[in-house]
Amino acid sequence: MKIKPWLIAFRLRTLPLATASILLGCGLAALHGAHSWPVSVLAVLAAVFLQILSNLANDFGDFENGADLAGRVGPDRMVASGTIAPAAMKKAMWVFALFALAAGVALLWVAFGGFTLPFLALFLLGLAAIAAAVKYTAGRNPYGYAGLGDVSVLLFFGLIAVLGTYYLHAQRLQADLLLPALGMGLLSVAVLNLNNMRDRESDARAGKRTIPVRFGAQAAVRYHTLLVLTALLALLYYARGQSLQLHLGWVVAGSWLLLNLYKIRKVKVATDYDPFLKRTAINTLLFALLLLVVNAMA
């Protein structure tokens, strides 16, 4: 078995975004004196497995639904190109679903020490996350084709990931944590929107009704701008009550996102959106890492 096609199918460049929300939740827990290294490691591991599962399901699902047609401008797809057989991709999806489930159960056991009510509630959320990773583009009536991917990403990459991770550490929640959770979720939606802006024409041909397909390229740019600005306001408003170092660090990270916004508004060719996916994902991860660094220095 060749490794390179599978590494391409895993789409390793998406992993920084997948771990950003988890790391932010870990950093917030550390900020409140409730951090646990075993919980952090297992949470990151579960997130990585879930993201790889989502990527494999997306490769398979877009092939299944005809989104990977000639002229597609995104990264290479392994099933559509014939490099990986559909049956092999489905087996790999099962493998990573089981990996994600095993990591999730281990995470909950370490966090709660047994089958408690929070264990059961978060276990059900974990099952929902696995189902959401697969059903985005694969199977019957994938919700990504109905344009609901943005809602799913906001929930699972933002609110559930950040607040859930914090709860695993601290076993409590605070109302003000909604701000960084919302900010992280909106930035994750912004990355998805860039992906959909890049793929707008091929998605339209395949019947994938994303925001850019429904409302057009210019409206998608305005939507992207609203996502990023709202996320920055939420993150910076939360930082106002924290250390000066965190506030300044997030201002710097936010400035890079604002510079990207300026450049995105000047894009004329769909393929030119692709570099901004990586930049926005890395900037999103940077917000989480800055919190970890500042807390370590305190």
C-alpha positions as CSV (number, residue, x, y, z in Angstrom):
1,M,0.0,0.0,0.0
2,K,1.3,3.4,-1.0
3,I,1.4,5.9,1.9
4,K,1.5,9.2,-0.1
5,P,-2.1,9.0,-1.5
6,W,-3.4,8.4,2.0
7,L,-1.4,11.3,3.4
8,I,-3.0,13.5,0.7
9,A,-6.4,12.1,1.5
10,F,-5.8,12.9,5.2
11,R,-5.3,16.6,4.2
12,L,-2.8,17.2,7.0
13,R,-3.0,21.0,6.4
14,T,-6.5,21.0,8.0
15,L,-5.2,19.6,11.3
16,P,-4.1,23.0,12.8
17,L,-7.7,24.3,12.5
18,A,-9.0,21.0,14.0
19,T,-6.8,21.3,17.0
20,A,-7.2,25.1,17.5
21,S,-10.5,25.0,19.3
22,I,-9.3,22.1,21.6
23,L,-6.1,24.0,22.5
24,L,-8.1,27.2,23.2
25,G,-10.3,25.2,25.6
26,C,-7.2,23.8,27.2
27,G,-5.7,27.2,27.5
28,L,-8.8,28.6,29.1
29,A,-8.8,25.8,31.6
30,A,-5.1,26.5,32.4
31,L,-6.0,30.2,32.8
32,H,-8.5,29.1,35.6
33,G,-6.1,26.7,37.2
34,A,-7.9,23.5,36.0
35,H,-5.6,22.1,33.3
36,S,-4.9,18.3,33.0
37,W,-2.2,17.1,30.5
38,P,-3.8,13.6,30.0
39,V,-7.1,15.3,29.1
40,S,-5.4,17.7,26.7
41,V,-3.4,15.0,24.9
42,L,-6.5,12.8,24.5
43,A,-8.7,15.7,23.4
44,V,-6.2,16.7,20.7
45,L,-5.9,13.1,19.6
46,A,-9.7,12.7,19.3
47,A,-9.9,15.9,17.4
48,V,-7.2,14.8,14.9
49,F,-9.0,11.5,14.3
50,L,-12.3,13.3,13.8
51,Q,-10.8,15.7,11.3
52,I,-9.1,12.9,9.3
53,L,-12.4,11.0,9.3
54,S,-14.2,14.2,8.0
55,N,-11.6,14.6,5.3
56,L,-11.8,11.0,4.1
57,A,-15.6,11.2,4.2
58,N,-15.5,14.4,2.2
59,D,-13.2,12.8,-0.4
60,F,-15.6,9.9,-0.7
61,G,-18.8,11.9,-0.5
62,D,-17.9,14.5,-3.1
63,F,-17.0,11.6,-5.5
64,E,-20.2,9.9,-4.7
65,N,-22.3,13.0,-5.3
66,G,-20.4,14.2,-8.4
67,A,-18.7,17.3,-6.9
68,D,-15.2,16.3,-8.0
69,L,-15.8,17.0,-11.7
70,A,-13.3,18.1,-14.3
71,G,-12.3,21.7,-13.7
72,R,-12.4,21.5,-9.9
73,V,-9.9,24.0,-8.5
74,G,-9.3,22.5,-5.0
75,P,-6.7,20.0,-3.9
76,D,-6.4,16.5,-5.5
77,R,-9.1,14.0,-4.5
78,M,-7.9,10.4,-4.2
79,V,-11.2,8.6,-5.0
80,A,-12.2,10.8,-7.9
81,S,-8.7,10.4,-9.5
82,G,-8.8,6.6,-9.1
83,T,-5.8,6.6,-6.8
84,I,-7.8,5.1,-3.9
85,A,-10.7,2.7,-4.5
86,P,-14.1,3.7,-3.0
87,A,-14.2,0.5,-1.0
88,A,-10.8,1.2,0.5
89,M,-11.8,4.7,1.4
90,K,-15.0,3.4,3.1
91,K,-12.9,1.0,5.2
92,A,-10.5,3.8,6.2
93,M,-13.5,5.9,7.2
94,W,-14.6,3.0,9.6
95,V,-11.1,2.7,11.0
96,F,-10.9,6.4,11.8
97,A,-14.4,6.5,13.2
98,L,-13.4,3.7,15.6
99,F,-10.1,5.6,16.4
100,A,-12.1,8.7,17.2
101,L,-14.6,6.7,19.3
102,A,-11.8,5.0,21.3
103,A,-9.9,8.2,21.9
104,G,-13.2,9.9,23.0
105,V,-14.1,7.1,25.4
106,A,-10.6,7.2,26.9
107,L,-10.8,11.0,27.2
108,L,-14.1,10.8,29.1
109,W,-12.9,8.1,31.4
110,V,-9.8,10.1,32.3
111,A,-11.8,13.2,32.8
112,F,-14.6,11.8,34.9
113,G,-13.2,8.5,36.2
114,G,-16.3,6.5,35.5
115,F,-19.8,6.3,33.9
116,T,-21.2,9.5,35.2
117,L,-24.1,11.7,33.8
118,P,-21.6,14.1,32.2
119,F,-19.7,11.1,30.7
120,L,-22.9,10.0,29.0
121,A,-23.9,13.4,27.8
122,L,-20.5,14.1,26.3
123,F,-20.4,10.6,24.9
124,L,-23.6,11.3,23.0
125,L,-22.1,14.6,21.8
126,G,-19.0,12.6,20.6
127,L,-21.3,10.3,18.6
128,A,-23.0,13.3,17.1
129,A,-19.6,14.7,16.1
130,I,-18.7,11.5,14.4
131,A,-22.0,11.4,12.5
132,A,-21.5,15.1,11.5
133,A,-18.0,14.4,10.2
134,V,-19.4,11.7,7.9
135,K,-22.7,13.2,6.9
136,Y,-21.3,16.5,5.7
137,T,-20.9,15.2,2.2
138,A,-21.3,11.4,2.4
139,G,-24.3,9.2,2.5
140,R,-27.9,10.1,1.6
141,N,-29.0,13.8,1.9
142,P,-25.6,15.1,3.1
143,Y,-26.2,18.3,5.0
144,G,-23.2,20.1,3.4
145,Y,-25.1,20.0,0.0
146,A,-28.0,21.8,1.7
147,G,-25.7,24.6,2.8
148,L,-25.7,23.7,6.5
149,G,-22.0,23.2,6.8
150,D,-21.5,26.6,8.3
151,V,-23.9,25.9,11.2
152,S,-22.2,22.5,11.9
153,V,-18.7,24.1,11.9
154,L,-19.8,26.9,14.3
155,L,-21.2,24.3,16.7
156,F,-18.6,21.6,16.5
157,F,-15.4,23.7,15.9
158,G,-16.5,26.5,18.2
159,L,-19.1,26.2,20.9
160,I,-18.9,22.4,21.6
161,A,-15.1,22.0,21.0
162,V,-14.1,25.0,23.2
163,L,-16.7,24.7,25.9
164,G,-16.6,20.9,25.9
165,T,-12.8,20.8,26.3
166,Y,-12.9,23.4,29.1
167,Y,-15.6,21.3,30.9
168,L,-13.5,18.2,30.6
169,H,-10.7,20.0,32.5
170,A,-12.7,22.1,35.0
171,Q,-16.0,20.2,35.1
172,R,-17.8,23.5,35.3
173,L,-18.6,26.3,32.8
174,Q,-18.6,30.1,32.9
175,A,-20.9,32.4,30.8
176,D,-18.0,34.6,29.6
177,L,-16.4,31.6,27.9
178,L,-19.1,31.9,25.2
179,L,-17.1,34.8,23.7
180,P,-13.8,32.9,22.8
181,A,-15.9,29.8,21.9
182,L,-18.0,31.9,19.5
183,G,-14.9,33.7,18.1
184,M,-13.2,30.3,17.4
185,G,-16.3,29.0,15.8
186,L,-16.7,32.0,13.5
187,L,-13.1,31.8,12.4
188,S,-13.6,28.2,11.6
189,V,-16.7,29.0,9.5
190,A,-14.5,31.7,7.7
191,V,-12.1,28.9,6.7
192,L,-15.0,26.8,5.4
193,N,-16.4,29.8,3.5
194,L,-13.0,30.4,1.8
195,N,-13.1,26.8,0.7
196,N,-16.6,27.2,-0.6
197,M,-15.6,30.5,-2.4
198,R,-12.8,28.6,-4.1
199,D,-15.1,25.7,-5.1
200,R,-18.1,27.8,-6.0
201,E,-18.4,26.9,-9.7
202,S,-17.8,23.1,-9.2
203,D,-20.2,23.1,-6.2
204,A,-22.9,24.8,-8.3
205,R,-22.6,22.1,-11.0
206,A,-22.8,19.4,-8.4
207,G,-25.9,20.9,-6.7
208,K,-24.0,21.8,-3.5
209,R,-25.8,24.8,-2.2
210,T,-23.2,26.6,-0.1
211,I,-23.4,30.3,0.8
212,P,-21.2,31.4,-2.2
213,V,-23.4,29.3,-4.5
214,R,-26.7,30.6,-3.1
215,F,-25.7,34.3,-3.0
216,G,-22.8,34.8,-5.3
217,A,-19.1,35.7,-5.0
218,Q,-19.5,39.3,-3.8
219,A,-22.0,38.4,-1.1
220,A,-19.6,35.5,0.0
221,V,-16.8,38.1,0.5
222,R,-19.1,40.3,2.6
223,Y,-20.1,37.3,4.6
224,H,-16.5,36.3,5.1
225,T,-15.7,39.8,6.3
226,L,-18.6,39.7,8.8
227,L,-17.5,36.4,10.1
228,V,-13.9,37.5,10.7
229,L,-14.8,40.9,12.2
230,T,-17.4,39.4,14.6
231,A,-14.9,36.8,15.7
232,L,-12.2,39.4,16.4
233,L,-14.7,41.5,18.4
234,A,-15.7,38.5,20.5
235,L,-12.1,37.4,21.1
236,L,-10.8,40.9,21.9
237,Y,-13.7,41.7,24.2
238,Y,-12.9,38.5,26.2
239,A,-9.3,39.5,26.3
240,R,-10.0,42.9,27.8
241,G,-10.4,41.3,31.2
242,Q,-7.3,39.2,31.0
243,S,-3.6,40.0,31.0
244,L,-2.2,42.8,28.9
245,Q,0.1,40.3,27.2
246,L,-2.9,38.3,26.0
247,H,-4.7,41.4,24.8
248,L,-1.7,42.6,22.8
249,G,-1.0,39.1,21.4
250,W,-4.6,38.7,20.2
251,V,-4.4,42.2,18.7
252,V,-1.3,41.2,16.7
253,A,-3.0,37.9,15.5
254,G,-6.2,39.9,14.7
255,S,-4.1,42.4,12.6
256,W,-2.9,39.6,10.4
257,L,-6.5,38.5,9.8
258,L,-7.5,42.0,8.9
259,L,-4.6,42.2,6.4
260,N,-5.9,38.9,4.9
261,L,-9.4,40.5,4.6
262,Y,-7.9,43.4,2.6
263,K,-6.2,40.9,0.2
264,I,-9.2,38.6,-0.1
265,R,-11.4,41.5,-1.3
266,K,-9.0,41.9,-4.2
267,V,-9.1,38.3,-5.4
268,K,-10.4,37.9,-8.9
269,V,-9.7,34.2,-9.7
270,A,-11.2,31.4,-7.5
271,T,-7.9,29.5,-7.2
272,D,-6.4,32.5,-5.5
273,Y,-8.5,31.9,-2.4
274,D,-6.7,28.7,-1.7
275,P,-3.6,30.3,0.1
276,F,-5.9,32.2,2.5
277,L,-7.4,28.9,3.8
278,K,-4.0,28.0,5.3
279,R,-3.3,31.5,6.5
280,T,-6.7,31.8,8.2
281,A,-6.4,28.4,9.8
282,I,-2.9,29.2,11.1
283,N,-4.1,32.5,12.5
284,T,-7.0,30.7,14.3
285,L,-4.5,28.3,15.8
286,L,-2.3,31.3,16.8
287,F,-5.1,32.7,19.0
288,A,-5.1,29.4,21.0
289,L,-1.3,29.2,21.2
290,L,-1.0,32.7,22.4
291,L,-3.3,32.0,25.3
292,L,-1.2,28.9,26.2
293,V,2.1,30.9,26.0
294,V,0.8,33.9,28.0
295,N,-0.5,31.5,30.7
296,A,2.8,29.7,30.8
297,M,4.7,32.9,31.3
298,A,2.3,34.2,34.0
